[in-house]
């Protein structure tokens, strides 16, 4: 079975790249053995969105607040490594 793929799409005009790369580093540090890929994809329109195998798990679409990194890590943990402690529980 292939390992999960995470995609982080960020708005280039909003300068969200640093946030996207930081979140990618956090996910790879925490779940490096369980993930197959973490992709960082430039976007536009104010977007900051995280998908796991194509399913949106966190987004700021529709004027929502920026995704909380702790919530993103919990969601990923619950799906790819439910027994793992991530230090935020």
N, C-alpha and C positions, 0 to 999 in steps of 0.2 A: 504494500500500500504506500503511495507517495506521501511524503511529509507535507504538512500544510504550507500554504503560501500566503503571506501577508503583503498587502499593498497599501502604501501610504501616499495619498494624492494631496498635493499642497499647492496653494496659489503662489505663483512666482511674483506677481505684482504686489502681493501683501507681505512679501518677504517671510513666508512661513517655512522656508527651507531649513533653517537652523532647528526649528521645532521638529520638523519631520526627521531630520538626521539624528537628533537626540533621541526621539522615540524609537527609531529603528535600532539605535545602539542599545537602548534599554531592553528592547525585546530580544535582540540577539544575545545580549549578556545573560539574560534570565532564561531564555528558552532555546539557546543555540543548538542543542542536540535534538530538540523536538521539531524544529522548523526546517523546511526545505529551502525557503527563500523569503527575504524581506526586500521588497522593491519600493523605491522612492520615485514617484511619478510626478513631473511638473503638471500643473493645471492652472486654471484661471477662475475668475468670478468669486474670489474669496474662499474657495473650498479648502477644507482640511478634513479628509475622510480616510478611515481605516477599514479595509476589508480583509476578511479571512476566508480564503478559498472562494472569493467572489461575493460573499455575503457582507453587507455593511454592518460593522460592529460598533462604529463610532463615527459621528459626523457633526459638522456645524451647519449643515444645509438648513434652509428655512429659518435663518437667523437664530439658530440654537447656539449656546455657548461652545467654546472650543472643547473638544474631547479631553477629559481628565485622564492623564497618563496612568494613574492608579486604576481607574475603571477599565481602561484598555487592557492593562496587564492582567487584571482579574478575569476579564472575559476570555482572553487568550488562554490563561491558565486553566479555567474551567473547561475549555474545549480540547486543549492539547496535552495538558499535564495536571489533571485534577488533584493528584496527591501532593503536588509540589507546594511548598510554602514560598511566598514571594515577599514576606516581610511587611506587608501592608494589612494583614488580617489581624 
